[in-house]
Amino acid sequence: MEIQKSEEIEYKRPVKILAVDDREDNLLSIETILEQEDYTVVKATSGRAALKILLTEQDFTLILMDVQMPDMNGFETASLIYEREKLRHIPIIFITAHNQGEERMYEGYKMGGVDFIYKPINPELLRYKVSVFVELYQKTHQLISHEKSLVAANKKLEIEIEERRASEEKIKLLNQQLVINNQQLKNTIEELDRFAYVASHDLQEPLRKILVFSDKIQTKYSNVIDQEMDRNLAKIVKASERMQLLINDLLRFSRNSSNSEDFTSINLEQLITEVLNDMEVDIERYEAQVKIENLPQVWGISSQMRQLFQNLVSNSLKFRKKQLTPVIHIYSEPRKMSNGQEKELSRIVIQDNGIGFDSKFADDIFTVFKRLHSYHEFEGSGVGLSICKKIVERHNGYISAESEIGFGAKFIIDLPVASEDLINSSKLEKLKSQ
């Protein structure tokens, strides 16, 4: 327990917020609302003043940006901020006294903004939204710090292995150390999974209350509140639903654990047919055509394989061309790859005729929370494809994507074939565990 506490202290980062508004009283109001939290609020009275501050300080957790400012408005300032690579990680919440309309809001999101808050500012809403992004900021840097330490440890091991290769005794000692380090690495990854699960689970209850009480207010006072208040409540509900989707995806992401006893031979054609039956409503709604052919027996965990292919088919349906019947083709290509030792792998391809994406983002789409489109264009949390990558890697496989804008997407998955050796080895392990 003492070790865990010290790690939390190590990963705790100071929170700095840049507030930008041409009126001093508005800046004072924001500072007053946030003063009870342990935040450092840096104030700027114009877009130019904000840019000047950001020349020397890039460690801001969040920027609260007024939209309507003389000389340079909030959107223009945000555009200039995100021209700098070092500043693109800082989320911006726009503050405005007017309903910007969908086109203006889309412009704000396109500039890189993550949300809007309307004046007069609701103190509780501001504190809540700031706390959400602060928490995500802390978790992100915690994961980054873990990743850097693991990368550094792996590099150190590689150097040691190369230096000690000449001595057989030293190699034996190094292998023993490697086993220990691998176990530590496994423990660290499991700890991160548990952390993501607990953190996501604890966020469920307050979010559920926001949804319930917002709905109660809309229902009970529907004849009393004006249209603007009704729209604001609807936005709160919509934002909360997005956050709920994100939390649920995080929970699924952290739950994808497994052990060798869970693996079995899977009839992929039968499994995907069952997945498509479960998705019958969506497939019929979009009048999609799904073709399955030549699918093999693979070695894997049935529940995770279901989630993998359900996510990929859902992805094809989501990013369909609106004016065209969605066509999804699922087939396989046997192949062999050599990675230290020969492994027989089967290649499964899922190809669609959707909107596609720029090929330069082929690796980025598997990153957690990475989105190529705004929430207004396509719903989702940006976690689905990262779950797919995690599942495939836990099956000792590989996943990649190929696409061009306007010409659909192709997802390529390499999975171990359910060979006789794997099946016999699994039976032996189960007998030993009994």
C-alpha positions as CSV (number, residue, x, y, z in Angstrom):
1,M,0.0,0.0,0.0
2,E,2.8,2.4,0.8
3,I,4.4,1.8,-2.6
4,Q,1.1,2.6,-4.4
5,K,0.7,5.9,-2.5
6,S,4.2,7.0,-3.3
7,E,3.6,6.3,-7.0
8,E,0.4,8.3,-6.9
9,I,2.4,11.2,-5.4
10,E,5.0,10.8,-8.1
11,Y,2.5,11.0,-10.9
12,K,0.5,13.9,-9.4
13,R,1.2,17.0,-11.6
14,P,0.4,20.6,-10.8
15,V,-2.6,22.0,-12.5
16,K,-2.3,25.3,-14.4
17,I,-5.3,26.9,-16.2
18,L,-5.0,29.8,-18.6
19,A,-8.1,32.1,-18.5
20,V,-8.4,34.5,-21.5
21,D,-11.0,37.3,-21.5
22,D,-10.9,41.0,-22.4
23,R,-12.8,41.9,-19.2
24,E,-11.0,41.8,-15.8
25,D,-14.3,41.2,-14.0
26,N,-14.9,38.0,-16.0
27,L,-11.4,36.8,-15.2
28,L,-11.9,37.5,-11.5
29,S,-15.1,35.6,-11.6
30,I,-13.4,32.5,-13.1
31,E,-10.6,32.7,-10.6
32,T,-13.1,33.0,-7.7
33,I,-15.1,30.0,-9.0
34,L,-12.0,27.8,-9.2
35,E,-10.1,29.1,-6.2
36,Q,-11.4,26.4,-3.8
37,E,-9.6,23.8,-6.0
38,D,-5.8,23.5,-5.9
39,Y,-5.4,25.1,-9.4
40,T,-3.1,27.8,-10.5
41,V,-5.1,30.3,-12.7
42,V,-3.0,32.5,-15.1
43,K,-5.0,35.4,-16.6
44,A,-4.7,37.0,-20.0
45,T,-6.8,40.0,-21.1
46,S,-6.5,39.4,-24.8
47,G,-5.6,36.8,-27.4
48,R,-2.2,38.4,-27.9
49,A,-1.5,38.4,-24.2
50,A,-2.3,34.7,-24.1
51,L,0.1,34.0,-27.0
52,K,2.8,35.9,-25.3
53,I,2.4,33.8,-22.1
54,L,2.4,30.6,-24.1
55,L,5.8,31.5,-25.7
56,T,7.4,30.8,-22.3
57,E,4.9,28.5,-20.6
58,Q,3.6,25.3,-22.2
59,D,2.6,23.3,-19.1
60,F,-1.0,24.3,-19.0
61,T,-3.6,21.7,-18.2
62,L,-6.5,23.6,-19.8
63,I,-7.3,26.9,-21.5
64,L,-10.6,28.8,-20.8
65,M,-11.1,31.0,-23.9
66,D,-13.6,33.9,-24.3
67,V,-14.9,33.8,-27.9
68,Q,-15.9,37.5,-28.3
69,M,-12.7,39.6,-27.9
70,P,-11.6,42.8,-29.8
71,D,-8.8,42.6,-32.3
72,M,-8.4,38.8,-32.1
73,N,-11.4,36.6,-31.2
74,G,-11.2,33.2,-29.3
75,F,-11.3,31.1,-32.5
76,E,-8.5,33.0,-34.1
77,T,-6.4,32.8,-31.0
78,A,-7.0,29.0,-30.7
79,S,-5.9,28.6,-34.3
80,L,-2.6,30.4,-33.7
81,I,-2.1,28.4,-30.5
82,Y,-2.5,25.0,-32.2
83,E,0.0,26.0,-35.0
84,R,2.7,25.2,-32.4
85,E,3.4,21.5,-31.9
86,K,4.2,22.0,-28.2
87,L,0.7,23.5,-27.5
88,R,-1.5,21.1,-29.4
89,H,-2.0,18.9,-26.3
90,I,-3.7,21.6,-24.3
91,P,-7.6,21.3,-24.5
92,I,-9.6,24.6,-25.0
93,I,-13.0,25.3,-23.6
94,F,-14.7,28.2,-25.3
95,I,-16.7,30.7,-23.2
96,T,-19.4,32.7,-25.0
97,A,-22.3,34.9,-24.2
98,H,-24.2,33.8,-27.3
99,N,-25.5,30.6,-28.8
100,Q,-22.9,30.3,-31.6
101,G,-25.1,28.1,-33.8
102,E,-24.0,24.7,-35.3
103,E,-21.7,26.2,-37.9
104,R,-19.8,28.4,-35.4
105,M,-19.7,25.6,-32.9
106,Y,-18.3,23.2,-35.6
107,E,-15.7,25.9,-36.3
108,G,-14.7,25.9,-32.7
109,Y,-14.4,22.1,-32.5
110,K,-12.5,22.1,-35.7
111,M,-10.0,24.6,-34.2
112,G,-9.4,22.0,-31.5
113,G,-11.9,23.1,-28.8
114,V,-13.3,20.4,-26.6
115,D,-16.4,22.1,-25.3
116,F,-18.5,25.3,-24.9
117,I,-19.7,27.1,-21.8
118,Y,-22.2,29.9,-22.0
119,K,-22.4,33.1,-20.0
120,P,-23.4,33.8,-17.3
121,I,-21.2,31.0,-16.2
122,N,-22.8,28.3,-14.0
123,P,-20.1,27.8,-11.3
124,E,-20.9,24.2,-10.6
125,L,-20.9,23.3,-14.3
126,L,-17.6,25.1,-14.8
127,R,-16.0,23.4,-11.8
128,Y,-17.3,20.0,-13.0
129,K,-16.1,20.4,-16.6
130,V,-12.7,21.6,-15.5
131,S,-12.4,18.7,-13.0
132,V,-13.1,16.2,-15.8
133,F,-10.3,17.5,-18.0
134,V,-8.0,17.9,-15.1
135,E,-8.6,14.2,-14.1
136,L,-8.0,13.1,-17.7
137,Y,-4.8,15.2,-17.8
138,Q,-3.5,13.5,-14.7
139,K,-4.3,10.0,-15.9
140,T,-2.8,10.7,-19.3
141,H,0.5,11.9,-17.8
142,Q,0.5,8.9,-15.4
143,L,0.2,6.5,-18.4
144,I,2.9,8.5,-20.3
145,S,5.2,8.3,-17.3
146,H,4.7,4.6,-17.0
147,E,5.3,4.1,-20.7
148,K,8.5,6.1,-20.6
149,S,9.8,4.2,-17.6
150,L,9.0,0.9,-19.3
151,V,10.7,2.0,-22.6
152,A,13.7,3.1,-20.7
153,A,13.8,-0.2,-18.8
154,N,13.6,-2.2,-22.1
155,K,16.4,-0.2,-23.7
156,K,18.5,-0.7,-20.7
157,L,17.9,-4.5,-20.9
158,E,18.8,-4.6,-24.6
159,I,22.1,-2.8,-23.9
160,E,22.9,-5.2,-21.1
161,I,22.1,-8.2,-23.3
162,E,24.4,-7.0,-26.0
163,E,27.3,-6.3,-23.6
164,R,27.1,-9.7,-21.8
165,R,26.6,-11.9,-24.9
166,A,30.2,-13.0,-24.9
167,S,30.0,-14.6,-21.5
168,E,27.7,-17.6,-21.0
169,E,27.5,-17.2,-17.3
170,K,26.7,-13.6,-17.6
171,I,24.0,-14.4,-20.2
172,K,22.4,-16.9,-17.7
173,L,22.4,-14.3,-15.0
174,L,20.9,-11.7,-17.4
175,N,18.1,-14.1,-18.4
176,Q,17.2,-14.6,-14.8
177,Q,17.0,-10.8,-14.4
178,L,15.0,-10.6,-17.6
179,V,12.4,-13.0,-16.2
180,I,12.1,-10.9,-13.1
181,N,11.8,-7.7,-15.1
182,N,9.2,-9.3,-17.4
183,Q,7.1,-10.2,-14.3
184,Q,7.5,-6.7,-13.0
185,L,6.4,-5.4,-16.4
186,K,3.3,-7.7,-16.4
187,N,2.5,-6.6,-12.8
188,T,2.7,-3.0,-13.9
189,I,0.4,-3.5,-16.9
190,E,-2.1,-5.4,-14.7
191,E,-1.9,-2.5,-12.2
192,L,-2.6,0.0,-14.9
193,D,-5.6,-2.0,-16.1
194,R,-6.9,-2.2,-12.5
195,F,-6.4,1.5,-12.1
196,A,-8.3,2.3,-15.4
197,Y,-11.1,0.0,-14.3
198,V,-11.5,1.4,-10.7
199,A,-11.2,5.0,-12.0
200,S,-13.8,4.5,-14.7
201,H,-16.1,2.6,-12.3
202,D,-16.0,5.4,-9.7
203,L,-17.0,8.0,-12.3
204,Q,-20.2,6.1,-13.1
205,E,-22.2,7.2,-10.1
206,P,-21.8,11.0,-10.3
207,L,-22.4,10.8,-14.0
208,R,-25.5,8.8,-13.5
209,K,-26.9,11.4,-11.1
210,I,-26.2,14.2,-13.6
211,L,-28.2,12.3,-16.2
212,V,-31.1,11.4,-13.8
213,F,-31.5,14.9,-12.4
214,S,-31.1,16.7,-15.7
215,D,-33.9,14.5,-17.0
216,K,-36.0,15.2,-13.9
217,I,-35.6,18.9,-14.4
218,Q,-36.6,18.7,-18.1
219,T,-39.6,16.6,-17.3
220,K,-40.9,18.4,-14.2
221,Y,-40.4,22.0,-15.4
222,S,-41.0,21.5,-19.2
223,N,-43.8,24.0,-19.1
224,V,-41.8,26.6,-17.0
225,I,-38.3,26.7,-18.4
226,D,-37.6,28.7,-21.6
227,Q,-36.2,27.3,-24.8
228,E,-32.6,28.4,-24.1
229,M,-32.6,26.6,-20.7
230,D,-34.2,23.5,-22.3
231,R,-31.4,23.5,-24.9
232,N,-28.7,24.0,-22.3
233,L,-30.1,21.0,-20.3
234,A,-30.2,19.0,-23.5
235,K,-26.5,19.8,-24.1
236,I,-25.7,18.7,-20.5
237,V,-27.5,15.4,-21.1
238,K,-25.7,14.9,-24.5
239,A,-22.3,15.7,-23.0
240,S,-23.0,13.3,-20.1
241,E,-24.0,10.6,-22.5
242,R,-20.7,11.0,-24.4
243,M,-18.9,10.8,-21.1
244,Q,-20.8,7.7,-20.1
245,L,-19.9,6.0,-23.5
246,L,-16.3,6.9,-22.8
247,I,-16.4,5.4,-19.3
248,N,-18.0,2.2,-20.5
249,D,-15.4,1.8,-23.3
250,L,-12.6,2.4,-20.7
251,L,-14.2,-0.3,-18.5
252,R,-14.3,-2.7,-21.5
253,F,-10.7,-1.8,-22.4
254,S,-9.4,-2.6,-18.9
255,R,-11.4,-5.8,-18.6
256,N,-9.8,-7.6,-21.6
257,S,-7.6,-9.9,-19.5
258,S,-7.1,-13.5,-20.2
259,N,-5.1,-16.6,-19.4
260,S,-4.0,-19.7,-21.4
261,E,-6.9,-21.8,-20.2
262,D,-9.4,-19.5,-21.9
263,F,-8.0,-20.2,-25.4
264,T,-9.8,-22.7,-27.7
265,S,-10.3,-23.6,-31.3
266,I,-12.9,-21.2,-32.8
267,N,-15.0,-21.7,-36.0
268,L,-14.6,-18.1,-37.2
269,E,-17.3,-18.3,-39.8
270,Q,-19.9,-19.5,-37.2
271,L,-18.8,-16.9,-34.7
272,I,-19.1,-14.0,-37.1
273,T,-22.4,-15.2,-38.3
274,E,-23.7,-15.1,-34.7
275,V,-22.2,-11.6,-34.3
276,L,-24.1,-10.5,-37.5
277,N,-27.3,-12.0,-36.1
278,D,-26.8,-9.9,-32.9
279,M,-26.3,-6.8,-35.1
280,E,-29.4,-7.6,-37.3
281,V,-31.2,-4.4,-36.3
282,D,-28.3,-2.0,-37.4
283,I,-27.6,-4.1,-40.5
284,E,-31.2,-3.9,-41.6
285,R,-31.5,-0.2,-40.7
286,Y,-28.7,0.7,-43.1
287,E,-29.6,-2.0,-45.6
288,A,-26.0,-3.3,-45.4
289,Q,-24.7,-6.2,-47.4
290,V,-22.3,-8.4,-45.5
291,K,-20.5,-11.2,-47.4
292,I,-18.5,-13.9,-45.5
293,E,-16.3,-16.5,-47.2
294,N,-13.4,-18.8,-46.6
295,L,-13.0,-18.2,-42.9
296,P,-10.7,-20.5,-40.9
297,Q,-10.5,-22.1,-37.5
298,V,-8.4,-19.8,-35.2
299,W,-6.9,-20.1,-31.8
300,G,-8.4,-17.6,-29.4
301,I,-10.9,-16.6,-26.7
302,S,-14.5,-16.7,-28.0
303,S,-15.8,-13.7,-26.1
304,Q,-13.0,-11.5,-27.2
305,M,-13.2,-12.6,-30.8
306,R,-16.9,-11.6,-30.7
307,Q,-16.0,-8.1,-29.4
308,L,-13.2,-7.8,-32.0
309,F,-15.4,-8.4,-35.0
310,Q,-18.5,-6.6,-33.6
311,N,-16.3,-3.5,-33.2
312,L,-14.9,-3.8,-36.7
313,V,-18.3,-4.3,-38.4
314,S,-19.8,-1.5,-36.3
315,N,-16.9,0.7,-37.4
316,S,-17.7,-0.1,-41.1
317,L,-21.4,0.7,-40.6
318,K,-20.6,4.0,-38.7
319,F,-18.3,5.3,-41.4
320,R,-20.5,4.3,-44.4
321,K,-21.3,6.6,-47.3
322,K,-24.7,8.1,-46.7
323,Q,-25.8,7.9,-50.4
324,L,-24.4,4.3,-50.9
325,T,-25.5,0.9,-49.7
326,P,-22.9,-0.3,-47.2
327,V,-21.0,-3.4,-48.5
328,I,-18.8,-5.3,-46.1
329,H,-16.6,-8.2,-47.2
330,I,-15.0,-10.6,-44.7
331,Y,-12.6,-13.2,-46.0
332,S,-9.2,-14.9,-45.1
333,E,-5.8,-15.5,-46.6
334,P,-3.5,-18.1,-45.0
335,R,0.1,-17.0,-44.6
336,K,3.2,-17.7,-42.5
337,M,5.4,-15.2,-40.6
338,S,8.7,-15.8,-39.0
339,N,9.3,-13.9,-35.7
340,G,12.0,-15.8,-33.9
341,Q,10.2,-19.1,-34.6
342,E,7.9,-20.1,-37.4
343,K,4.2,-19.5,-36.6
344,E,1.3,-20.4,-38.8
345,L,-1.0,-17.5,-39.0
346,S,-4.3,-16.9,-40.8
347,R,-5.0,-13.5,-42.3
348,I,-8.6,-12.2,-42.0
349,V,-9.6,-9.2,-44.0
350,I,-12.6,-6.9,-43.4
351,Q,-13.1,-4.6,-46.3
352,D,-15.9,-2.0,-46.8
353,N,-17.0,0.7,-49.2
354,G,-17.3,3.5,-46.7
355,I,-15.8,7.0,-46.5
356,G,-12.3,5.8,-45.8
357,F,-9.5,7.8,-44.2
358,D,-6.1,9.3,-45.0
359,S,-3.5,6.6,-45.1
360,K,-1.2,8.7,-42.9
361,F,-3.5,8.0,-40.0
362,A,-3.3,4.2,-40.4
363,D,-1.4,3.8,-37.1
364,D,-3.1,6.6,-35.2
365,I,-6.6,5.1,-35.4
366,F,-5.6,2.3,-33.0
367,T,-4.6,4.9,-30.3
368,V,-6.9,5.3,-27.3
369,F,-9.2,8.4,-27.6
370,K,-7.8,9.2,-31.1
371,R,-10.6,10.5,-33.4
372,L,-10.3,11.6,-37.0
373,H,-13.8,13.3,-36.9
374,S,-15.7,15.5,-34.5
375,Y,-18.5,14.4,-32.2
376,H,-21.0,16.2,-34.5
377,E,-20.0,14.1,-37.5
378,F,-19.8,10.6,-35.9
379,E,-20.6,9.6,-32.3
380,G,-18.1,7.5,-30.3
381,S,-15.3,7.7,-27.8
382,G,-12.3,6.8,-29.9
383,V,-11.7,3.6,-27.9
384,G,-13.2,0.9,-30.1
385,L,-10.3,0.3,-32.4
386,S,-7.8,0.5,-29.5
387,I,-9.8,-2.4,-27.9
388,C,-9.5,-4.3,-31.2
389,K,-5.7,-3.8,-31.2
390,K,-5.4,-4.9,-27.6
391,I,-7.5,-8.1,-28.2
392,V,-5.4,-9.0,-31.3
393,E,-2.1,-8.5,-29.5
394,R,-3.3,-10.6,-26.5
395,H,-3.8,-13.4,-29.1
396,N,-0.2,-13.0,-30.3
397,G,-1.5,-11.6,-33.6
398,Y,-1.3,-8.4,-35.6
399,I,-3.8,-5.8,-36.9
400,S,-3.3,-3.0,-39.4
401,A,-5.4,-0.8,-41.7
402,E,-5.3,0.4,-45.3
403,S,-7.4,3.1,-46.8
404,E,-7.8,6.1,-49.0
405,I,-10.3,8.9,-48.5
406,G,-13.5,8.1,-50.4
407,F,-12.5,4.5,-51.2
408,G,-13.4,2.5,-48.1
409,A,-11.2,0.9,-45.5
410,K,-9.5,-2.5,-45.2
411,F,-8.6,-4.0,-41.8
412,I,-6.1,-6.8,-41.8
413,I,-5.8,-9.2,-38.9
414,D,-3.3,-12.0,-38.5
415,L,-4.3,-14.7,-35.9
416,P,-2.8,-18.0,-34.9
417,V,-4.4,-21.0,-36.7
418,A,-6.0,-23.6,-34.4
419,S,-3.3,-26.2,-35.1
420,E,-3.2,-29.7,-33.7
421,D,-0.1,-28.8,-31.6
422,L,-1.9,-25.8,-29.9
423,I,-5.0,-27.9,-29.2
424,N,-3.0,-30.8,-27.6
425,S,-0.9,-28.3,-25.6
426,S,-4.0,-26.7,-24.2
427,K,-5.5,-30.1,-23.2
428,L,-2.2,-30.9,-21.4
429,E,-2.2,-27.6,-19.5
430,K,-5.8,-28.1,-18.4
431,L,-5.0,-31.6,-17.1
432,K,-2.1,-30.3,-15.1
433,S,-4.2,-27.6,-13.5
434,Q,-6.9,-30.1,-12.4
